[in-house]
Amino acid sequence: MSLLVPEAVPRSRVTRSLSAPRTTAVPWTLAVLTACLVAVAALLPGPASAARGEPTARYTFPGPGTRADDGARVVEVKPLGKRTADLVIESPAMGTKLPVRVILPHSWTSQPRRAFPTLYLLQGASDDYTSWTRETDVHELSEGSEALIVTPEGGRAGFYTNWYNNGRRGTPRWETFHTVELPQILERGWRANQRRALIGVSEGGLGALNYAARHQGAYLYTASFSGITDLDDRYLRTAVRLTCLREGVDSERLWGHPWRQRHVWDAHNPSYRIERFRGVRVHVSAATGLPGEYEDEDDINVGGGMLEGPTFKPTRRFARELREVGVDVTSNLYLTGTHSWPYWERELHTVWSDVLATLQAAP
């Protein structure tokens, strides 16, 4: 376990202010010589960096049509750039169409018969599937990796579960969409293999932990950044209720009443599934909520501090309980930091090499 105030992890996106260069006269002989050199250079072969095949390669996205066993299918593929596309999936588990963002691995084009491991990035509450690419540099970070990066829609208060719905069940069935329909579609149409990892922030941290525990053997790695690790904790349970209230959802639709349907709550509580993390590499992180390096005197992010603080002790306790039963777990517990994306992006950088090594997806 690490208990620390870390230095910022260098980011690949650095903004610089460049002043305009001063204009100076250039002797005509030098100008002619420069023009000649440029002309010759244009006729020469490109740099050797193209040897890996991808900097100049064209990425081709599969088309719609791929189906899962229950009939879930890709109905649209929207290319967004060289490596990124949004899929629209018609899902029986959800009873509607949902978007999923995919970032292709480095060797997608140069190794057309290869299947790749998958890293699922799960959003937090009151957000959407675009949050990871909007708030972090995961696109740049993954540039040379050999993993399929997938950010599925998780709902503004979906909580990564098949809703109890007062005992009627039915839709939405987020867990089925994410752990059954989507993997089948990716394996059949997007060259995914069965090496999988999960990383989630906030509510998504609960999803990442629960999916790994509830589907033993399906995931090699799972990580929770500022996530819900214990639904018995009164502060975290209050956070669930307040999130649902904010989004206009009856919180008892998730898992029923906390006491009358206690067995349902326990089945979705990572702290009650400790033994089921055996064989999975686990990482958890949380902070105290005190202002840190990404806050300043004019904006100390009080709201983010109030959201983060309650995650600290349950995360520390959860990591300790995992270690006691021999689970392979790492943890970073920060003395400062709030419930916000700059800290989660930093943590993504911190675990990145470990995730790729576990997936066998390193460059």
C-alpha positions in Angstrom: 0.0 0.0 0.0 1.2 3.5 -0.8 0.3 6.4 1.4 1.7 9.4 -0.2 1.5 12.9 -1.7 2.8 12.2 -5.3 4.4 14.4 -7.8 2.4 14.9 -10.9 2.9 12.3 -13.6 4.1 14.0 -16.8 1.4 14.3 -19.3 1.7 13.8 -23.0 -0.4 16.8 -23.7 1.6 19.9 -22.9 0.3 23.4 -23.8 3.0 25.9 -24.6 2.9 29.6 -25.4 5.1 30.4 -28.3 5.9 34.0 -29.2 6.1 34.9 -32.8 9.7 34.6 -34.2 11.5 37.8 -35.1 11.7 38.4 -38.9 15.2 38.7 -40.2 16.7 39.2 -43.6 18.1 36.0 -45.3 20.9 36.3 -47.8 19.7 35.2 -51.3 22.4 32.5 -51.6 21.3 30.9 -48.4 17.7 31.0 -49.5 18.5 29.3 -52.9 20.6 26.6 -51.1 17.7 26.0 -48.6 15.2 25.6 -51.5 17.4 23.1 -53.2 17.8 21.0 -50.1 14.0 21.0 -49.5 13.4 19.9 -53.1 15.9 17.0 -52.7 14.5 16.0 -49.4 11.1 15.7 -50.9 12.4 13.0 -53.3 14.0 10.9 -50.6 12.2 8.0 -48.7 10.4 8.7 -45.5 11.9 8.2 -42.0 12.5 4.7 -40.6 9.7 5.3 -38.0 7.2 3.8 -40.5 8.8 0.4 -40.0 6.2 -0.5 -37.3 3.6 -0.1 -40.0 1.1 2.1 -38.3 2.1 5.8 -38.5 1.3 5.9 -42.2 -1.1 2.9 -42.2 -4.8 3.4 -42.8 -7.1 1.9 -40.1 -10.2 0.2 -41.5 -13.2 -0.3 -39.1 -15.5 -3.3 -39.3 -19.0 -2.5 -40.5 -22.3 -3.0 -38.6 -24.0 -6.4 -38.3 -22.0 -8.3 -35.7 -24.4 -10.1 -33.3 -24.3 -11.6 -29.8 -26.1 -14.7 -28.8 -29.2 -12.9 -27.6 -29.5 -10.9 -30.8 -27.7 -7.7 -29.6 -26.1 -6.3 -32.7 -24.0 -3.4 -34.1 -26.4 -1.2 -36.1 -24.0 1.6 -36.9 -20.2 2.4 -36.9 -19.2 6.1 -36.8 -15.5 6.7 -37.5 -14.2 9.6 -35.4 -10.5 9.6 -36.4 -7.6 7.4 -37.4 -8.1 4.9 -34.6 -11.4 5.8 -32.9 -15.0 4.9 -33.7 -18.3 5.0 -32.0 -20.5 1.8 -32.3 -24.2 1.9 -31.8 -25.5 -1.3 -30.4 -29.1 -2.4 -30.3 -29.3 -4.3 -27.0 -32.0 -6.7 -25.8 -30.6 -6.5 -22.3 -31.2 -2.8 -22.3 -34.2 -2.6 -24.5 -32.7 0.3 -26.5 -29.7 1.4 -28.6 -26.5 2.4 -26.8 -23.1 3.9 -27.9 -19.7 2.4 -27.3 -16.4 4.1 -28.1 -13.6 1.9 -29.4 -9.9 2.8 -29.9 -8.0 0.4 -32.1 -4.7 -1.2 -31.2 -1.4 -0.2 -32.8 -1.0 -3.3 -35.0 -4.6 -3.5 -36.1 -3.7 -2.9 -39.8 -0.3 -4.5 -40.0 -1.4 -7.8 -38.3 -4.9 -8.4 -39.8 -5.3 -11.9 -38.4 -4.3 -11.0 -34.9 -6.8 -10.9 -32.0 -6.2 -8.3 -29.2 -6.8 -8.0 -25.5 -9.5 -5.5 -24.3 -9.3 -2.8 -21.8 -12.7 -1.5 -20.6 -12.8 2.0 -19.2 -16.0 2.6 -17.1 -17.4 6.0 -16.6 -18.6 7.6 -13.3 -22.1 8.8 -12.4 -23.9 11.7 -14.1 -21.6 11.4 -17.2 -21.4 9.3 -20.4 -19.2 7.0 -22.4 -17.2 9.9 -23.9 -15.8 11.0 -20.5 -12.5 9.0 -20.7 -11.6 10.4 -24.1 -12.9 13.8 -23.2 -11.2 14.2 -19.8 -7.9 12.2 -20.2 -5.2 11.6 -22.7 -6.0 7.9 -23.1 -5.9 8.2 -26.9 -2.4 9.5 -26.9 -1.3 7.2 -24.1 -2.5 4.1 -25.9 -0.9 5.1 -29.2 1.6 2.3 -29.3 -0.3 -0.3 -27.2 -1.7 -3.5 -28.5 -5.0 -3.4 -26.6 -8.5 -2.6 -27.8 -9.6 0.3 -25.7 -13.4 0.3 -25.1 -15.5 2.9 -23.3 -19.1 1.7 -23.1 -22.1 3.8 -22.1 -22.9 3.2 -18.4 -25.8 5.5 -17.8 -26.0 8.5 -15.5 -27.0 6.3 -12.6 -26.8 2.8 -14.0 -24.5 1.4 -11.2 -23.3 -1.4 -13.5 -26.0 -3.8 -12.4 -29.1 -5.6 -13.7 -31.7 -3.6 -11.9 -33.9 -5.4 -9.3 -36.9 -3.3 -10.2 -38.9 -4.2 -7.1 -38.4 -7.9 -7.9 -39.7 -7.6 -11.5 -36.1 -7.5 -12.9 -36.2 -6.7 -16.6 -34.4 -3.7 -18.2 -32.1 -2.0 -17.7 -29.6 -4.9 -17.5 -26.3 -3.1 -17.5 -24.3 -6.0 -16.3 -25.5 -8.3 -19.1 -24.9 -5.6 -21.7 -21.3 -5.0 -20.5 -20.2 -8.6 -19.6 -22.1 -10.7 -22.1 -23.4 -8.9 -25.1 -20.5 -6.5 -25.6 -17.6 -9.0 -25.2 -19.3 -11.4 -27.7 -19.7 -8.6 -30.2 -16.1 -7.5 -29.8 -14.8 -11.1 -30.1 -16.8 -11.9 -33.2 -16.5 -8.6 -35.1 -13.7 -6.6 -33.6 -10.9 -9.2 -33.2 -10.9 -9.2 -29.4 -9.5 -12.1 -27.5 -10.4 -13.3 -24.0 -7.7 -11.3 -22.1 -9.7 -8.5 -20.5 -9.1 -5.7 -18.0 -11.3 -3.1 -16.3 -10.7 0.3 -15.0 -13.5 2.5 -13.5 -13.7 5.9 -11.8 -16.2 6.6 -9.0 -19.4 4.6 -9.7 -17.4 2.9 -12.5 -15.0 1.7 -9.9 -17.8 -0.2 -8.3 -18.6 -1.7 -11.7 -15.0 -2.7 -12.4 -14.7 -4.5 -9.0 -18.1 -6.2 -9.2 -17.7 -7.4 -12.8 -14.3 -9.0 -11.9 -15.7 -10.6 -8.7 -19.1 -11.7 -10.2 -17.5 -13.2 -13.4 -14.5 -15.1 -12.1 -12.0 -15.9 -14.8 -13.4 -13.3 -17.3 -11.0 -10.5 -16.3 -7.3 -10.5 -15.5 -7.0 -7.0 -14.1 -9.4 -4.6 -12.4 -8.9 -1.1 -11.0 -11.1 1.3 -9.0 -10.1 5.0 -8.9 -12.1 6.6 -6.0 -14.7 3.9 -6.3 -17.4 2.4 -4.1 -15.7 -0.5 -2.4 -18.2 -1.2 0.4 -22.0 -0.8 0.1 -22.3 -1.3 3.8 -20.5 1.9 4.5 -23.1 4.4 5.5 -21.4 7.3 3.7 -21.0 5.4 0.4 -24.6 4.1 0.6 -25.8 7.7 1.1 -23.7 8.7 -2.0 -25.6 6.0 -4.0 -29.0 7.4 -2.8 -28.0 11.0 -3.5 -26.7 10.1 -7.0 -30.0 8.4 -7.8 -32.0 11.3 -6.4 -30.1 13.7 -8.5 -30.8 11.7 -11.6 -34.4 11.1 -10.8 -34.0 7.3 -10.1 -35.5 5.4 -7.2 -32.4 3.9 -5.6 -34.4 0.8 -4.5 -34.8 -0.1 -8.2 -31.1 -1.0 -8.2 -30.9 -3.8 -5.6 -34.1 -3.5 -3.6 -34.4 -2.4 0.0 -31.1 -2.4 1.8 -32.4 -4.7 4.6 -35.4 -6.6 3.1 -33.3 -7.5 0.0 -30.0 -7.7 1.9 -28.9 -10.7 -0.1 -29.1 -8.7 -3.3 -27.0 -5.9 -1.9 -24.5 -8.3 -0.5 -24.2 -10.0 -3.9 -23.2 -6.6 -5.4 -20.9 -5.5 -2.6 -17.2 -5.9 -3.4 -16.3 -6.1 0.3 -18.5 -9.2 0.6 -16.8 -10.9 -2.4 -13.2 -10.8 -1.2 -12.4 -14.4 -1.9 -13.7 -14.1 -5.5 -10.8 -11.7 -6.4 -8.3 -14.5 -6.3 -6.6 -14.8 -9.7 -7.2 -11.2 -10.5 -4.7 -8.4 -10.3 -6.4 -5.6 -8.4 -5.6 -1.9 -8.0 -7.5 0.6 -5.9 -6.9 4.3 -5.2 -8.5 7.0 -3.2 -7.7 10.3 -1.5 -8.7 12.2 1.6 -10.5 15.0 -0.3 -8.2 17.7 0.9 -7.1 20.1 -1.8 -4.1 18.8 -3.8 -1.9 19.8 -6.7 -4.7 20.3 -9.1 -6.6 22.8 -6.9 -5.6 26.4 -6.3 -6.6 29.2 -3.9 -9.4 30.4 -6.1 -10.9 27.0 -6.7 -10.3 24.3 -4.0 -13.1 22.1 -5.4 -15.1 21.7 -2.2 -17.7 19.5 -3.9 -15.0 17.2 -5.2 -13.4 17.0 -1.7 -16.7 16.1 -0.1 -17.2 13.3 -2.7 -13.7 11.9 -2.4 -13.3 11.9 1.4 -15.7 9.1 2.1 -13.9 6.7 -0.3 -10.6 6.8 1.6 -11.1 4.6 4.6 -13.3 2.0 2.8 -10.7 1.7 0.1 -7.9 1.3 2.6 -9.9 -1.4 4.5 -10.8 -3.2 1.2 -7.2 -3.4 0.1 -6.1 -4.7 3.5 -8.8 -7.4 3.4 -7.7 -8.4 -0.1 -4.1 -8.8 1.1 -5.2 -10.9 4.0 -6.6 -13.6 1.7 -3.6 -13.5 -0.7 -5.1 -11.4 -3.5 -2.6 -9.7 -5.8 -3.5 -6.1 -5.0 -1.8 -2.7 -5.2 -3.2 0.5 -3.7 -2.4 4.2 -3.7 -3.9 6.2 -0.8 -3.2 9.9 -1.3 -3.1 12.4 1.6 -4.5 15.1 -0.7 -6.7 15.0 -3.8 -10.3 15.4 -4.8 -13.0 13.5 -6.8 -12.0 14.8 -10.1 -10.5 13.9 -13.5 -7.0 15.3 -13.2 -6.3 12.8 -10.3 -7.8 9.9 -12.2 -5.8 10.7 -15.3 -2.7 10.7 -13.2 -3.6 7.3 -11.8 -4.2 6.0 -15.3 -0.6 6.9 -16.1 0.5 5.2 -12.8 -1.1 1.9 -13.6 -0.7 1.9 -17.4 2.4 -0.2 -17.8 1.1 -2.8 -15.3 -2.3 -3.1 -17.2 -0.5 -3.6 -20.5 1.9 -6.2 -19.0 -1.0 -8.1 -17.5 -2.9 -8.0 -20.8 0.3 -8.8 -22.7 -0.4 -5.7 -24.8 2.8 -3.7 -24.3 4.3 -2.1 -27.4 
